[in-house]
Amino acid sequence: MKEVSVSTVMGSANIIEGSGRACILLPMGTQFDIADALHSPKSNRNLLSFKDIRRNGYHIETVSEGKVEYLHITRITQGSKAIVERLPAFSTGLYFTNINTIEANIAVHQKLLTGHQKLSVVHQKCNENFNVWHDRLGHPGTGMMRKIIINSCGHSLQNQKILPNDFTCAACAQGKLIIRPSPAKMIARPLLMRSQLPVSAWGHAILHAATLIRIRPTSNHKFSPLQLVLGKEPNISHLKVFGCTVYVPIAPPQRSKMGPQGDWEYMLDMILHQS
């Protein structure tokens, strides 16, 4: 199959997905072999041109019986004409019939395959072998899998240097899922770490953390969400010392995987309800 583009009266049509050889069968047993058929899975009807009918050695003629018009597909054999198909007409002028596809199962020799088809078959087998060995070795990472392939023998992988680009493992994806707490809980947790507040006061601490989120900058931009919404810097004159040191998480750009995840700082408190 090869991709083609078709232009219609309404403009360019994107419903054609390819073209190739097709073999169809009409209701009375007439078989047509179309060398260049357009493949459109989303279409509700198939269109058969007069040109394809003539290329298969048939002739066409129109007849009227009463008020109904028919299209006869005929064949001339040894000077005698025979009607092989009879197609009624729509009011729009098109003739209609039922078309059946002929199922063809054929074994293609490896030598008849093109270079692109051979590469596709080899790539598919390589992906299947890679999935098998990835499961056998306990789902290692990409770097470890590359080292195992290069430095080991006895496996069935065709290429030891290139890993499949479209490789996906459902088990690895589910195992790497990390459920992170909400930003309010991430800020409230350091506040409650050494404050020794009773459980009844934790709700106020979470509201305090939610207020801090609105006025502090984030790792994505240099301004706080409140400043981005209002267009001016928020008023922080009401802030005061919270009274204890807290563990403040380090933003991702300054945080490494093996380094510390946070640092001890002094937290500032704020009055949520001013009288």
N, C-alpha and C positions, 0 to 999 in steps of 0.2 A: 504494500500500500504506500502511496506517495501523497503528500499534501498538495491540494490544489485550491485555487481561489476562483470564485464564481461571482460575476457581476450581473445584477438583475435591474429591473426598472426602478426599484426602490433604493438601489445602491448596492454596496458590497454585502454579500451574504456570507455569514460565518458558520453556517450549519453543515458545510461540507468538511468532513474529517479526513477524506482520502479518496483515492481512485484505484481501480484495478480490474481484473478480469472477473466476470460474473456469469453464472449459468442459471437460467430461469426456465420454468415449465408452465405453460398455459393450461387451462382446464381440459382441453381436448387432446392433450398429449404433445403439443408442439413445443419443441425445445429451441431456445435462443441462446447463443453464445455471444456475449457482449465483451469486446476486448477492452474497452475503456469506460467502465461504469463508475459513477460517482457514488460514494458511500456517505449517506446521511441518516444516522440512527434516529434523529429527532423528528424526521418527516413522517407524516401520517400516511402518505401514498407514494407509490413508485411511478415514475414517468418513463414511458417507453417511446422512443422517437421512431419516426418512419425510416430514418437512415439505418438504424439497427435492424429493422425488419428487412430492408432490402439487402443489407450485407449478409444476411443468413439465407438468401436465395428465395425469399417470398415476395409476393406482390400484394397490393392492397387495392380495394375498390369499395365504393359506397353504394348501398342500395336502400330503398325506402319501401316499407311494407305498411300501408295505411298512413298513419301519422308518426310512425316510429322509424328512425334512421339507424342503420346498422353499418358496421365496417367489417368487410370480409377480408380475411387473410387467405390468400390462395397460393397454390403451387402448381406449376405447369410441368407435367411429366409425360414425355413422349407425345407431345402435342395435345394432351388433354388437361383441362383445368379442373382442379379439385379444391374445394373450400375446406381449409384445415381449422380455422377459428372464426367465430362469429361474435363481434363486440357491439353491444348496444351503445347509444349515445346519451350523454347528459344534455340538459337544456343549455348548458354553457358552450356546447360544441365539442367537448372532450368525449372520447370513447373509453369505456371502462371494462375491466375484466379482473379476474383473480389470478395472481402470480404466486407460484410456489417456487421456493429455492430448492435446488438439488444438492443434497449432502454429499460431499466428496471427501473421502479419506484416502490419503496418499502418503506413502513412505518416501521421503526425499533422501537421496544419498548425500553423504557428507561433502563429496566433491562438488555437488551442485549448489551448495550454499555460498552466498557472497561473503566477502570479508567482514562486512558489518554484522551479518547474521552469525557468523562464527564467533566474532568477538562478543556478541550478546549471549550466546550459549555458554561460552567460557566464563563470562562475568557472572552469570546466574549460578553456575556450578561452584565458582569460587565463593560466592556469598553463602551458599548452603553449607559448604565445608567450613567456612569461618564460623557460622552459627553453631555447628556441631562441636567444634573444638572450644569455642567460647563457653559453651555449657559444660563440657567435660572438665575444663580447667577451673571451674568455680567462679565464672563471671569476673575475670580480672579487668583492670582498667586498660585504656588504650595504650599507654606506655609500656605496661607490663606485658600486654598481649603482643606488642611488636617485638619485645626482647625475646619472648618465648618462641615466636615464629622464626626469628633469625637464628637463634642459638640452639635450636633443637632439630632433631631428625625424626623421621617416621610419620610425619603428618602428611595429609593429602592436599594441602594448600598449593595452588598453582603458582602464585606469586608471593614471595616472602618479603618483599619490600613495600608493597602497596596494600593498604587496608581498604575495605569497601567504604566509600564515602556515604552511602545510603544505609549503613548498618544501624539498626535500632534494636535494643533489647528491652523488653517490657519489664523483666525482673530487675534489671539494673536501674531503670527509670523509677520504679516504685521504691527501691531501696534507698535511693538518694533524695527522696522527698523529705524536706525539713519543715516541720510545723513551727513557725515563728510566732511569738506572742504579739499582741497588738502594740503599737507605739506607746499608748498610754500605760500599759502594764510594764513595758521596758523602762520607762522613766519612773514609774511608781515603785518598782522593785528596789532600786538603789535608795530611794527615799526612806523606805521602810526597813532597810537592812540593819541599821544601827540606831534607829530612832526609838526603838522599844515602845512604839505606840500600841495602844490596845486595839483589838480587832474592830471595835466600834468606830475608831477614827480612820480606818483605812479607806472608807468611801471618800472622805475629805481629801486624803492624799492622792487618790486617783483623779479627782477633779482638779487638784493642784497640778498634777502632771499633764492633764489635758490642756490646761491653760498655758503651760510652758511650751507645748507643741505649737500653739498659735503664734507665739512671739519669738521663737528661736529660729535661726537659719538652719537649713538642712544641707546635706552633702551634695544635693543636685543644683542648688543656687545659693547666692550670697545673701538673700533676703528671706525674711520670715514669711510664712503664709499670710499673716495679718497685714504685713506691709505690702504684699503683692495685691491684696484685695482692696485695701483702703488707699493705696498710692502714697502713703506717708509713713514715717517711722513711728512705731507704737510708743506710747508713753510708759516708761518704766520707772517713774519717780516713786511709785508706791512699793518698790521692791525693798526687802530687808533681809538680813542674814537669817537663814533657816535655823542655825544653831548646831549643826553637825556636819561632818564630812560625808560625802556620798561617793558612790562608784559610778562615774559617768562613762558610758560606752564611747569608744573611739569611732569616728566616721569611717566608712569603708575605704575612701582614698588614702587615708593615713594608717590604715590597719592592715597588717599582714596576717597570713594564715597561721604562722608559728609564733607570732608576737603576741603581746598583751591585747586583750579585747577591750580594756577600759583603763581608767586612771582615777585616782582619788582626788576629788576637788571639793571646794566649799560650795554648798548649794544655797541659792538665794530664795527666800520665801516671798510670797506676795499676799496681799489682803484681797480675798475674793469678794467679800461683801464689805464695802465701806459705808460707814454711817454718816 
